[in-house]
């Protein structure tokens, strides 16, 4: 697959997943501002690593909150993947794996 097409698909996944997390996902355990910073797709488009940055201004224990949010997102990945399938037209909807991105600290 061409790098240009892969980049467009990754950008679209990033935008849609960000919208789902910020507007559709209703979970009281998710605190702070969650930003999807990147998506890395496998060559066959079946697996995607989603990199998220979490910012909480009032946190005393920021590392614990970040770990908790990543855990909640990984538990909610079935719902996020279902919503992604409704909004994106691909042959396969990729399996999602959420990872913390600390590059924007």
PEUR-V988642 format. One record per pair of residues at least 4 apart in sequence whose ideal C-beta (glycine too) atoms are under 6 Angstrom apart, sorted by the first residue. I is the first residue (numbers start at 1). J is the second residue. Records with the same first field share a line. If there is no record, write none. Layout:
I: J  J
//
This chain:
1: 5  6
10: 39  41
13: 17  39
14: 36  39
16: 84  87  88
17: 36  50
18: 36
19: 23
20: 24  80  83
21: 25  34
24: 83
27: 72
29: 72
30: 69  72
31: 56
32: 54  55  56
33: 55
34: 52  54
35: 53
36: 52
37: 51  53  101
38: 51
39: 48  50
40: 49
41: 45  48
42: 46  47
45: 92  94
46: 92  94
47: 94  95
48: 94  96
49: 97  99
50: 96  98
51: 99  101
52: 98
53: 101  104
54: 66  69
56: 65
59: 65
66: 100
70: 98  100
73: 98
74: 98
76: 80
77: 81  96
81: 93  96
84: 88  93
85: 93
//
